[in-house]
Amino acid sequence: MTLSRLLITGAAGEVGSALREHLPQHLDSHFPTLRLTDNRDLGEARAGEELAPADLTDFDAVLKVMQGVDAVIHLGGIADEDTYANIRAVNMDGTYNVLEAARQTGVGRVAFASSIHTVGFYPRSETISPAVPVRPDTYYGVSKVFGEALGRMYWERYGLEFVGVRICSFQPRPKDRRHLSTWLSKRDAAQLFARAVTAPDVGFLVVAGISGNTRRWMSNEGWDALGYRPQDNAEAYAAEVEHIHGDEDDITEERQGGIFVDSAYVGRAGK
């Protein structure tokens, strides 16, 4: 079956903007049309793009933009800690809206932007696989655990394939010592999400969303199933950033979630 249309939610965000620029070169002949949706300004449509503004919290709007779609990269949502009410409405209910609309319209696969914050309380001394018990560090992390669990249910119950990509630190380049373990470059993100929607017969899968970092805390389990071959390694920036870190004895330097594990951290809720 020819795959013709790929929907990207949250396409105006940092990851979405990067995928909009770099994803097409990794799709080969798959998905000649990208449909982009967000509740923010998407700018002007480029060749091969369709702009379809929508709010994730509006099921009817999500169902409308899902029409004629073959696969989804679901990036939309609040990308930080916030109040439980906001996280629930946007990240949890919004993800339900995407998966249920995908089911109703016959979409074959959803690639979900999950997060390191599903497992943020693991010590940095451990290399963990996607199969370890979750240890979310925030309501935001809980929302990503919810998204993965919901994806599992939609695969088991309805046969909707699902790939959860636990994005760690999506940055143009590493900024501190933690990023030497967690960095995900733009071109690796584009390759990884392209493989997440084109690799055959993945069923349900959760993988680490990082570049090929020498110091990574997450295993590469599942990368082979996707055919993901990272091109970048944060170690190239080690001399520049390894001296940049907080107090070695602070929990934020001991655990993989960084500042998110601090009980005083409230993210957007404090603004």
N, C-alpha and C positions, 0 to 999 in steps of 0.2 A: 504494500500500500504506500502511495506517495504521501509524504508529510508536507503540508503546504503552509500552515499558519501556526506560529508560535506566539503565545501571549506572555508578556512580561508585566507583572504587577509591580508597583513601586518603581516604575521606570524613570522617574525624575530624581531618585535618590542617588547616593554616591555609587553604590554597586550597579544600580540600574543604568546610570549614565555611562559607566565604564563598559558594561555589556553592550549597550547600544552602539558603542564605538568599535569594540573589538570582537564581539560575538560572531558577526556574519562570516568572518574569515575562517572560523572553526567549524562551521555548519556544513561545509561542502555543498552538496546539492539538496540538503534537507532545509526545510522551512524558508523558502524564498520570500515569505512575507512575515514581518514582525509586527504584531499588534501591541502597542504600548499603552498602558493605562496607569493613571495616578490621579490623586485629587489635587495635585499641584501642576504648575505650568510645565508642559512638555515641549514647548518651543515649536519649531517648524518641522513638519514631516520630511524625512530624507527619502531617497529612493528605496523602495522595498518596505517602507514603514506605513502603518496605519495608526493614527492617534485616536484613542477612545477613552476620554476622561471618565472616571468613575470613582466612587467612594466605596472602599471595601466593606464598610458597615451597612451598605445598602444592598441587600441580596438581589433585588430586581435589577439593579444597575450592573452588578457582577454577572448575573445570568445573561444579561444583554450582551456584554462584551465577550462572553464565553462562546457565543454562537459561531460555528464554523472553525473552531480552534482544535488543533490536533494535540498540542502539549502546552504546558504552562511552566514558566519559571516564576515562582511566587516569592517576591522580595518585599512586597508591601507590608507596612506595619511600623510601629514605633521601635526605633533601633537603639533604645536606651532604657534604663529603669524609669518608671513612672508610677503613678498611683495604680492600685490594683484595678480600680474601675476603668481607667483608661486602657490599661494593658488588656483587660478582659474584652472590652468592646472592640478594640482595633486588632490586636494580635490574635486573640483566641476566637472571638466570634467572626472576625474577618477571615481567618484561615478556614473556619467551618464554611463560610459563604463560598470561598474559592473551591474547596473540595466538593461541596455539594453541587455547586453549579457545574463543575467539571463532570461529575457523575451524571447529572441530568442531561448534559449535552453530548455525552459520549467521548469525552477527552480520554486519551490513552495513558497519559503520564503527567505527573506533577513533580517538578524539582523544587524543593522547599529550602529557603534560606534559614537554616537552623543556626545554632551558635555554640561557641565554647562555653557559654554560660549555662548550658544544660548540665555541665560537669565542672563548674567553676571551683568547687571546693576540694577537688583532688589536689594533692601536693604536687609541686613542680618536680619533685624527685621521682615521680612515677611516670612511666610511659603507658598511656591508657589506650584501649581499643574502643570502637563504637559499641561494643557489647557490655561494657561495665555498667553497673547500676548508676542511674543518674544522680547527680548531686547539684541541683540548681542553686545559684547564688542570689537570685533576685526574683521578683515577680516576672521580669523580662525573661529570665532563664526558665521559669516555670511555663511561660507561654510557649517557649520553643519545645519544651518537653511535651506539652499538650499537642503542638503541631505534629511532632513525630508520632505520638500515640494515635492521633486522629488519622494520620496517613497510614499507619499500620492497619487500623480498622477498615479504612476504605480499600486497601489492597486485599485483605482477607475476606471481606464481606462482599465487595463489588468488583474486584479485579482491576482496580485503578492503580497502575504502577506508581511508585513513590520513591524518590531519592531525596534524603535529607542531607544537606551539605552544612556541616557545622563550621560556619565561618568563624575564624579566630580574630585576626587583626588585618582588616582590609585597609591598606595604606599605600600611597604612592611609593614609599620606601620606609624601612624600619626607622623608628624614632627613639627607641630605648632598648635596654637589654631584653626585656620581655618579648619584644617583637622578633628577636633572633630565633625564638621558638614558635611564635604564633603568626608570623607575617604571611599574608596572601597577596601576591602581586596582581596587577590588573590583567596581564596576559595569562597568568595561570588561572585566575578566576574565570576568564572567558573560556579557556579550554575546558576547565572542570565542569562548568554549567552546560557547555555544549555537549560534552560526553554524557552528562546526566540526563539529557533529553534525547540523545541519539543512540546510545549503546543499547544493543538488543537484549531483551528478556532479563531485565534487572529485578523484576518483582518489587520487593521492598528492600531498601538499602539505606544505610546511614554511613557517611564517610567524613573524614576530617577535611575541612576547607582551609588548607594551608599550602604554601609552596614547598619545595623540596628541601626544607630547612634541616641542616645538620643537627641542630639542638631541639628538634621538635619534641613535644610532650605527647602528641597523639600519633598512634601508629598509622601506617598507610593501608591498613586493612580495607578492602573494597575498591581501592584504586585500580587494581588489575581488572576487576569486573567491568569497570567503566572504560578502561583503556586510557586513564589519565596519566600523563607523563609530565610532571612539572618541569618548567624550564628555568625557574629562578630559585635562589637559595639565599636566605637572609645573611648567611655567614659572610657574604661579600661585603657587608656593611659593619662587620663586627668591630673593627678598629675604630669606627666612628661613634658607635653607640653603646658598647658593652659597659662603659663606665657610667651610663645614665640609668639610675635606678633609685628606689627609695631605701628606707631603713631595712637592713637585712633581717631584722628580728620582727618586723611587722607582718601581720597575716597577709597583707596585700602583696608582699614579696614572697611569701611561702606557698601561696595557692595559685592555681592556674588562671582563675578568673580576675586576678589583679584587683583594681580598686573596687570592683563590683562585690567582693566578698566582705568589705567593710560594712558593718551593721549600720553605720551612719550615712552610707551612700544612698542617696535618693534620686539621683539623676535629674530628669526633667521635672519631677515632682517638686523639686526645691526652687523652681524658677517662677 
